[in-house]
Amino acid sequence: MLSTIAIIIAIICVLLIAIILIQNPKGGGVDSTFGGNAANQMFGAARSADIVEKWTWYLAAALFILCVTATLVVSNGSAGNVELLSH
């Protein structure tokens, strides 16, 4: 279970890095380096910036939830191992 959570956390981290790099540092929308011109033409600059910002928040929230879940899994597993060793 913990290894599955760790793999999902790693994938989300890579996606979060990619989505942050796509953003324009001045808040102007999708950067043209990563195909932003097509996205700006399709959705408009404001719309593509909204989509990228929403995905940034979704990925950050998912990362936070998975990290808390992994911590709970590890703490429950450690507590169980200590009890087994003491008997």
C-alpha positions as CSV (number, residue, x, y, z in Angstrom):
1,M,0.0,0.0,0.0
2,L,2.7,2.4,0.9
3,S,4.7,1.7,-2.2
4,T,1.6,2.5,-4.3
5,I,1.1,5.8,-2.5
6,A,4.8,6.6,-3.0
7,I,4.6,6.0,-6.7
8,I,1.4,8.1,-7.1
9,I,3.1,10.9,-5.1
10,A,6.1,10.8,-7.4
11,I,3.9,11.0,-10.5
12,I,2.0,13.9,-9.0
13,C,5.2,15.7,-8.2
14,V,6.4,15.4,-11.8
15,L,3.1,16.6,-13.1
16,L,3.1,19.5,-10.6
17,I,6.6,20.5,-11.7
18,A,5.5,20.4,-15.4
19,I,2.4,22.4,-14.8
20,I,4.3,25.1,-12.8
21,L,6.9,25.3,-15.6
22,I,4.1,25.9,-18.2
23,Q,2.8,28.9,-16.3
24,N,4.1,32.4,-17.3
25,P,6.0,33.9,-14.4
26,K,4.2,37.2,-14.9
27,G,0.8,35.7,-14.7
28,G,0.0,36.2,-18.4
29,G,-1.1,32.6,-19.1
30,V,0.5,29.6,-20.7
31,D,4.1,30.1,-21.8
32,S,4.7,29.9,-25.5
33,T,7.6,27.5,-25.1
34,F,5.3,24.7,-24.2
35,G,2.7,25.2,-27.0
36,G,0.9,28.0,-25.2
37,N,0.1,29.8,-28.5
38,A,-2.3,26.9,-29.5
39,A,-3.9,26.9,-26.0
40,N,-4.2,30.7,-26.1
41,Q,-5.9,30.5,-29.5
42,M,-8.2,27.7,-28.5
43,F,-9.3,28.9,-25.0
44,G,-8.1,32.5,-25.0
45,A,-5.3,33.7,-22.7
46,A,-7.5,34.1,-19.6
47,R,-9.2,30.8,-20.0
48,S,-6.0,28.8,-20.5
49,A,-4.5,30.6,-17.4
50,D,-7.5,29.6,-15.4
51,I,-7.2,25.9,-16.5
52,V,-3.5,25.8,-15.6
53,E,-4.1,27.4,-12.3
54,K,-6.9,25.1,-11.4
55,W,-4.8,22.0,-12.3
56,T,-2.0,23.4,-10.1
57,W,-4.3,23.6,-7.1
58,Y,-5.8,20.2,-7.8
59,L,-2.4,18.6,-8.0
60,A,-1.2,20.4,-4.9
61,A,-4.2,19.3,-2.9
62,A,-3.8,15.7,-4.1
63,L,-0.2,15.8,-3.1
64,F,-1.0,17.1,0.3
65,I,-3.7,14.5,0.9
66,L,-1.5,11.6,-0.3
67,C,1.4,12.8,1.9
68,V,-0.9,12.8,5.0
69,T,-2.3,9.4,4.0
70,A,1.2,8.0,3.6
71,T,2.1,9.4,7.1
72,L,-0.9,7.7,8.6
73,V,-0.1,4.4,6.9
74,V,3.4,4.5,8.1
75,S,2.5,5.5,11.7
76,N,-0.2,2.7,11.9
77,G,2.3,0.2,10.5
78,S,5.0,1.2,12.9
79,A,2.7,1.1,15.9
80,G,1.6,-2.4,14.9
81,N,5.2,-3.6,14.6
82,V,6.2,-2.2,18.0
83,E,3.3,-4.1,19.6
84,L,4.3,-7.3,17.9
85,L,7.9,-7.0,19.0
86,S,6.9,-6.3,22.6
87,H,4.8,-9.5,23.0
